Amino acid sequence: MKIESVSSEQFAGIREQNISFSDGINVVLGDNESGKSTMISAIYSALVVPSKLDKRSDRNFIFRNFPTSGANTIDVTLRFEADDKHYTAEKIWDRSSTECLTKLKCQDGDLLRGSQADLALGKLIPYSPAVCNNLVFGRQNHEASILSWCYDFFEAKNDTSIDEVRQRIAQAYSAA
C-alpha cells in the first residue's frame, strides 16, 4: 500500500490540511505540537477505525480526536494505491453517530459505502489492524520495546519460524 495524500477539514488539532506524499521515503518535520503525530493518527483512523462510533468503546478515540471547541464531526480523506489500483477513502465520524460516513472509491468507478467500505478497506491493508496499530503506526518512542516484545514472545514459544516472524516484522516496519 502506498499512501498518496491525506486531507482533513477537521481532525483533532488539524484544520484545513492537505498533505501529498512523493514516491519513496517521505520525512515529516515540524515543531512539537505541530500536528505530525495527529497526521499519522488520521491516516491510521481512515484505514481501520469504523466511522460509526460507540460512545463507550470508542471513548478514547472521541476524547483524543474531537476538538474541545464542541465540533460534532471530524473527517479524513485518504488517497492511496493498493494492488495496482488507486483508491480514495473518506471517513466522517460524528460524535452523536447520526452523520457517520465511510466511502471507498476505486479508480475503476466502484463505490462502496458504510460497513461494506470498512470491510473492503480492511482487506486492502497488508497487515492486520493490530499489527498496524502496534508496529506500523506505533509511536516511535516505543519502537524498541515493541520489537523486543515481539521477538521474546515468539522465541518463548520455541517456534522454528522465528526468522520468518522477524522478517515479517521488518517488512511491516519498512512498509511504514
MOUR-V453200 format. One record per backbone hydrogen bond with DSSP energy under -0.5 kcal/mol. NH is the residue of the N-H (numbers start at 1). CO is the residue of the C=O. If there is no record, write none. Layout:
NH_CO + NH_CO
This chain:
2_81 + 4_79 + 5_79 + 6_19 + 7_77 + 8_17 + 11_14 + 12_65 + 14_11 + 16_9 + 17_8 + 19_6 + 21_4 + 29_27 + 34_31 + 39_35 + 40_36 + 41_37 + 42_38 + 43_39 + 44_40 + 45_41 + 46_42 + 47_43 + 48_44 + 49_45 + 50_48 + 53_51 + 55_53 + 58_54 + 59_56 + 62_58 + 63_59 + 64_60 + 65_61 + 66_62 + 70_67 + 74_93 + 75_10 + 76_91 + 77_7 + 78_89 + 79_5 + 80_87 + 81_2 + 82_85 + 85_82 + 87_80 + 88_105 + 89_78 + 90_88 + 90_103 + 91_76 + 92_101 + 93_74 + 94_51 + 95_72 + 97_94 + 101_92 + 103_90 + 104_112 + 105_88 + 106_110 + 107_86 + 109_106 + 112_104 + 114_102 + 116_113 + 117_113 + 118_114 + 119_115 + 120_116 + 121_117 + 122_118 + 123_119 + 124_120 + 124_121 + 125_121 + 132_128 + 133_129 + 134_130 + 135_131 + 136_131 + 137_132 + 142_139 + 143_140 + 146_142 + 147_143 + 148_144 + 149_145 + 150_146 + 151_147 + 152_148 + 153_149 + 154_150 + 155_151 + 156_152 + 157_153 + 158_155 + 159_154 + 162_159 + 165_161 + 166_162 + 167_163 + 168_164 + 169_165 + 170_166 + 171_167 + 172_168 + 173_169 + 174_170 + 175_171 + 176_172
